[in-house]
């Protein structure tokens, strides 16, 4: 009995020791848990010591399963790749294994403000038609952008002629630039106010009023070389940019006091026959009539040419010829996609196709 009591007493004497050991063990585990490197911090440290694209890619795949949705890790990965000054091909390779960045639209509208707008014989009510197309573009742009936030969506309406770009035309064009890149931290709905709608509509009408009084030739080849090249944006590791260019024209490329780029007159017989046979591009190429290529990278650009309308003298052949000219020209400049809309009898058909081009 006495021995049992002694043993029980010894156990009681050791109980505080057990509690102390347990506490120290728990405390040690707690300290280890809060001080050990996290998966994110280990990944960040490895990014810091990455010296080339391959190193960064290996870090990405190593931690991808755990940090795929970690915005900070993704940001630092893109930042590190940007600091490496990669060429365009290497950037595209990285875009292939990184999650897709947010997408913004860069919309450039270039109406032909030449004498086509007052040619009532071939293009009756052309100004009214053009304004309808432009208003459709604006509404489609608003619908595409308004539900987003922190995008860099942009819309500009520009003119092709350098003389038109000066003076009053230039002032109007300044009111036809809408850039959401500075609209940060707020819904895009707050950008598209009734005042913005009024600004667009009134500026468009003023532009055509000025053009009606002083129509000039539409030199699109010059425009691409001098102006469009500065508006086209390239996608980055932080942002995907889709360039969309809308050209509103009857299709005849005829700059003021210059030979036509879409050469038809003088070759009517050969070109009209080619439409019937189906070898228009071959005939254009054989006679070396192709529109000269402009040195511009349009590989990330989609183009819509609308309101194309052959003249009475075209005798039902010019539309196919003009379409071939434009498609060949843009394809040789590596345009991602070319769409061609003739002038429709029903505006609703045009509106539907324009909206699809912008929003899809």
Beta strands, then each sheet from edge to edge (+ up, - down):
strand 1: 103-111
strand 2: 154-158
strand 3: 177-179
strand 4: 240-248
strand 5: 301-308
strand 6: 337-342
sheet 1: 3+ 2- 1- 4- 5- 6-
end
